[in-house]
Amino acid sequence: MKNLSRLGMMLQLGWTVALAVLVPLGLGLWLDSRFSTSPLFILIGAMLGIITATVGVVRVTVRAMDELSEPRQTPTGKVDRKEDEA
């Protein structure tokens, strides 16, 4: 079950980076073609995408680290600090 959780985190990271970079870059391409200002909006979109992707990756990573570091409670009420064995 833990491997499935890790897979979910990796997929979330991938989608975060892909969408955060491609959406502003695509918008920059569209604006450049509309106003004939080639590389201006592409560069702005790329910079915004890189910044957004970095912030998104940090947020997902911090959330994952917090989730992994929280001690779990066993059915008997004791705190279990061991990791699940695969």
Backbone as a chain_set.jsonl record, in Angstrom:
{"seq": "MKNLSRLGMMLQLGWTVALAVLVPLGLGLWLDSRFSTSPLFILIGAMLGIITATVGVVRVTVRAMDELSEPRQTPTGKVDRKEDEA", "coords": {"N": [[0.82, -1.193, 0.0], [2.026, 1.157, 0.65], [3.71, 1.602, -1.504], [1.917, 2.309, -3.48], [1.062, 4.762, -2.528], [3.423, 6.201, -2.766], [3.686, 6.145, -5.536], [1.494, 7.699, -6.246], [2.334, 10.184, -5.23], [4.528, 10.678, -6.89], [3.295, 10.833, -9.401], [1.727, 13.087, -8.947], [3.713, 15.023, -8.621], [4.821, 14.999, -11.217], [2.633, 15.848, -12.839], [2.229, 18.35, -11.711], [4.586, 19.759, -12.379], [4.507, 19.573, -15.22], [2.046, 20.833, -15.993], [2.359, 23.339, -14.781], [4.452, 24.449, -16.204], [3.795, 24.185, -18.942], [1.277, 25.474, -19.398], [1.581, 28.391, -18.884], [3.589, 28.795, -20.801], [2.36, 28.047, -23.211], [0.354, 29.994, -23.264], [1.99, 32.233, -23.538], [3.066, 31.731, -26.09], [0.729, 31.943, -27.621], [0.004, 34.638, -27.129], [2.241, 35.946, -28.238], [1.981, 35.251, -30.944], [-0.389, 36.505, -31.506], [0.075, 39.27, -31.051], [2.419, 39.757, -32.405], [4.963, 39.819, -31.108], [7.274, 38.294, -30.857], [9.733, 36.737, -29.018], [9.027, 37.826, -26.524], [6.606, 37.343, -24.842], [6.791, 34.592, -24.723], [9.158, 34.189, -23.294], [8.443, 35.435, -20.875], [6.295, 33.788, -20.135], [7.672, 31.347, -19.878], [9.398, 31.898, -17.719], [7.523, 32.45, -15.675], [6.303, 29.945, -15.606], [8.413, 28.266, -14.769], [8.933, 29.3, -12.211], [6.43, 28.85, -10.992], [6.274, 26.043, -11.177], [8.437, 25.322, -9.549], [7.611, 26.283, -7.031], [5.308, 24.696, -6.731], [6.41, 22.083, -6.683], [7.946, 22.215, -4.352], [5.902, 22.583, -2.451], [4.429, 20.151, -2.711], [6.418, 18.322, -2.019], [7.065, 19.076, 0.635], [4.604, 18.526, 1.864], [4.519, 15.757, 1.461], [6.762, 14.939, 2.921], [5.972, 15.683, 5.505], [3.811, 13.978, 5.81], [5.059, 11.483, 5.744], [6.636, 11.599, 8.016], [4.958, 11.647, 10.205], [4.022, 9.999, 13.163], [2.325, 6.857, 13.395], [-0.669, 5.48, 14.833], [-1.176, 2.413, 16.43], [-3.613, -0.303, 16.479], [-3.817, -0.864, 19.204], [-3.378, 1.492, 20.408], [-0.84, 2.385, 20.773], [2.026, 4.268, 19.707], [3.405, 3.877, 16.555], [6.472, 3.915, 15.168], [7.876, 2.731, 13.183], [8.543, 1.991, 9.734], [6.338, 0.778, 7.193], [6.756, -2.515, 5.989], [7.692, -3.604, 2.822]], "CA": [[0.0, 0.0, 0.0], [2.907, 2.314, 0.705], [4.21, 1.837, -2.854], [0.863, 3.015, -4.2], [1.114, 6.133, -2.049], [4.599, 6.814, -3.39], [3.368, 6.328, -6.945], [0.602, 8.848, -6.302], [3.131, 11.392, -5.036], [5.346, 10.892, -8.088], [2.385, 11.31, -10.446], [1.343, 14.456, -8.61], [4.861, 15.864, -8.954], [4.926, 15.09, -12.667], [1.571, 16.699, -13.36], [2.461, 19.711, -11.222], [5.625, 20.378, -13.21], [4.072, 19.659, -16.614], [1.015, 21.864, -16.167], [2.863, 24.646, -14.367], [5.342, 24.982, -17.236], [3.181, 24.216, -20.268], [0.167, 26.428, -19.512], [2.065, 29.753, -19.153], [4.351, 28.805, -22.041], [1.369, 28.059, -24.284], [-0.262, 31.316, -23.266], [2.989, 33.13, -24.106], [3.092, 31.49, -27.539], [-0.498, 32.493, -28.204], [0.09, 36.101, -27.082], [3.254, 36.37, -29.203], [1.434, 35.145, -32.3], [-1.485, 37.479, -31.627], [0.574, 40.646, -31.059], [3.695, 39.782, -33.137], [6.021, 40.259, -30.189], [8.043, 37.078, -30.617], [10.092, 36.008, -27.825], [8.698, 38.519, -25.277], [5.655, 36.626, -23.986], [7.293, 33.222, -24.525], [10.106, 34.259, -22.184], [7.689, 35.726, -19.651], [5.565, 32.557, -19.795], [8.632, 30.341, -19.415], [9.844, 32.275, -16.375], [6.404, 32.215, -14.755], [6.125, 28.501, -15.493], [9.494, 27.705, -13.948], [8.691, 29.719, -10.823], [5.238, 28.137, -10.519], [6.625, 24.631, -11.021], [9.306, 25.199, -8.38], [6.772, 26.434, -5.835], [4.451, 23.516, -6.643], [7.212, 20.918, -6.272], [8.289, 22.389, -2.935], [4.704, 22.33, -1.649], [4.124, 18.716, -2.724], [7.479, 17.638, -1.289], [6.898, 19.348, 2.068], [3.433, 17.767, 2.307], [4.889, 14.34, 1.49], [7.68, 14.732, 4.046], [5.166, 15.738, 6.726], [3.004, 12.756, 5.861], [5.937, 10.355, 6.041], [7.254, 11.72, 9.333], [3.963, 11.545, 11.268], [3.902, 8.665, 13.762], [0.992, 6.268, 13.285], [-1.129, 4.773, 16.019], [-1.574, 1.023, 16.198], [-4.951, -0.561, 17.043], [-3.768, -0.903, 20.664], [-3.224, 2.852, 20.895], [0.579, 2.746, 20.867], [2.565, 4.976, 18.552], [4.294, 3.027, 15.759], [7.394, 4.777, 14.426], [8.507, 1.935, 12.133], [7.945, 2.084, 8.413], [5.757, -0.46, 6.685], [7.669, -3.305, 5.192], [7.089, -3.881, 1.518]], "C": [[0.863, 1.255, 0.0], [3.463, 2.642, -0.675], [3.19, 2.589, -3.691], [0.827, 4.488, -3.8], [2.297, 6.878, -2.672], [4.354, 7.074, -4.874], [2.459, 7.544, -7.134], [1.36, 10.16, -6.14], [3.967, 11.702, -6.269], [4.484, 11.4, -9.257], [1.973, 12.756, -10.191], [2.485, 15.421, -8.924], [4.98, 16.071, -10.457], [3.881, 16.015, -13.264], [1.743, 18.148, -12.92], [3.472, 20.433, -12.099], [5.127, 20.586, -14.643], [3.062, 20.785, -16.82], [1.526, 23.254, -15.816], [3.776, 25.265, -15.416], [4.598, 25.157, -18.557], [2.064, 25.252, -20.415], [0.672, 27.857, -19.728], [2.869, 29.856, -20.452], [3.413, 28.834, -23.253], [0.667, 29.401, -24.398], [0.704, 32.346, -23.863], [3.105, 32.964, -25.615], [1.88, 32.123, -28.226], [-0.45, 34.027, -28.233], [1.115, 36.637, -28.086], [2.725, 36.294, -30.637], [0.335, 36.183, -32.537], [-0.965, 38.905, -31.797], [1.904, 40.81, -31.797], [4.836, 40.335, -32.29], [6.933, 39.093, -29.837], [9.246, 37.332, -29.75], [9.627, 36.628, -26.511], [7.789, 37.687, -24.368], [6.048, 35.158, -23.784], [8.258, 33.207, -23.338], [9.409, 34.534, -20.858], [6.934, 34.475, -19.193], [6.492, 31.471, -19.271], [9.102, 30.647, -17.997], [8.741, 32.044, -15.337], [6.169, 30.721, -14.533], [7.176, 27.852, -14.616], [9.298, 28.059, -12.482], [7.511, 28.963, -10.232], [5.536, 26.659, -10.278], [7.494, 24.421, -9.79], [8.504, 25.3, -7.089], [5.885, 25.204, -5.647], [5.205, 22.279, -6.174], [7.589, 21.021, -4.801], [7.082, 22.095, -2.058], [4.362, 20.849, -1.576], [5.16, 17.947, -1.903], [7.348, 17.848, 0.213], [5.711, 18.566, 2.617], [3.751, 16.278, 2.42], [5.819, 14.045, 2.661], [6.937, 14.77, 5.377], [4.36, 14.465, 6.902], [3.851, 11.547, 6.251], [6.51, 10.416, 7.451], [6.255, 11.618, 10.484], [3.932, 10.136, 11.839], [2.463, 8.165, 13.671], [0.619, 5.581, 14.593], [-1.564, 3.375, 15.628], [-2.966, 0.814, 16.792], [-4.954, -0.585, 18.576], [-3.566, 0.479, 21.262], [-1.776, 3.292, 21.015], [1.013, 3.436, 19.578], [3.581, 4.068, 17.875], [5.17, 3.928, 14.898], [8.123, 4.014, 13.333], [7.803, 2.169, 10.81], [7.344, 0.735, 8.045], [6.786, -1.211, 5.879], [6.974, -3.727, 3.919], [6.877, -5.33, 1.266]], "O": [[0.49, 2.281, -0.569], [3.671, 3.812, -0.997], [3.559, 3.418, -4.522], [0.589, 5.358, -4.638], [2.177, 8.042, -3.056], [4.769, 8.104, -5.404], [2.638, 8.321, -8.071], [1.067, 11.138, -6.828], [4.1, 12.864, -6.651], [4.899, 12.287, -10.004], [1.882, 13.553, -11.125], [2.249, 16.515, -9.437], [5.212, 17.189, -10.917], [4.198, 16.867, -14.095], [1.436, 19.07, -13.677], [3.25, 21.571, -12.512], [5.311, 21.662, -15.211], [3.216, 21.599, -17.731], [1.172, 24.234, -16.471], [3.863, 26.489, -15.506], [4.758, 26.18, -19.222], [1.931, 25.851, -21.483], [0.233, 28.501, -20.681], [2.832, 30.886, -21.125], [3.656, 29.57, -24.209], [0.415, 29.887, -25.501], [0.283, 33.231, -24.608], [3.229, 33.951, -26.339], [2.003, 32.754, -29.275], [-0.816, 34.644, -29.233], [0.882, 37.668, -28.716], [2.997, 37.18, -31.447], [0.165, 36.672, -33.653], [-1.504, 39.667, -32.6], [2.461, 41.908, -31.809], [5.577, 41.217, -32.724], [7.319, 38.917, -28.682], [9.739, 38.444, -29.945], [9.812, 36.012, -25.461], [8.169, 37.364, -23.242], [5.675, 34.551, -22.78], [8.186, 32.324, -22.483], [9.747, 33.936, -19.836], [6.933, 34.144, -18.007], [6.147, 30.755, -18.332], [9.192, 29.744, -17.165], [8.995, 31.511, -14.257], [5.875, 30.287, -13.42], [6.86, 26.981, -13.805], [9.478, 27.212, -11.607], [7.58, 28.489, -9.098], [5.093, 26.09, -9.28], [7.31, 23.445, -9.063], [8.69, 24.505, -6.167], [5.727, 24.72, -4.526], [4.694, 21.512, -5.358], [7.556, 20.024, -4.08], [7.213, 21.43, -1.03], [4.041, 20.34, -0.503], [4.808, 17.02, -1.173], [7.502, 16.902, 0.985], [5.791, 18.004, 3.709], [3.309, 15.613, 3.357], [5.681, 13.014, 3.321], [7.232, 13.984, 6.277], [4.241, 13.94, 8.009], [3.399, 10.686, 7.007], [6.837, 9.377, 8.024], [6.67, 11.511, 11.638], [3.828, 9.17, 11.083], [1.511, 8.927, 13.842], [1.486, 5.157, 15.357], [-2.239, 3.181, 14.617], [-3.45, 1.668, 17.535], [-5.996, -0.348, 19.187], [-3.578, 0.633, 22.483], [-1.507, 4.452, 21.326], [0.443, 3.216, 18.509], [4.497, 3.553, 18.516], [4.676, 4.62, 14.008], [8.925, 4.608, 12.613], [6.619, 2.504, 10.771], [7.784, -0.31, 8.523], [7.594, -0.612, 5.169], [5.818, -4.151, 3.932], [6.376, -5.706, 0.206]]}, "num_chains": 1, "name": "protein.A"}
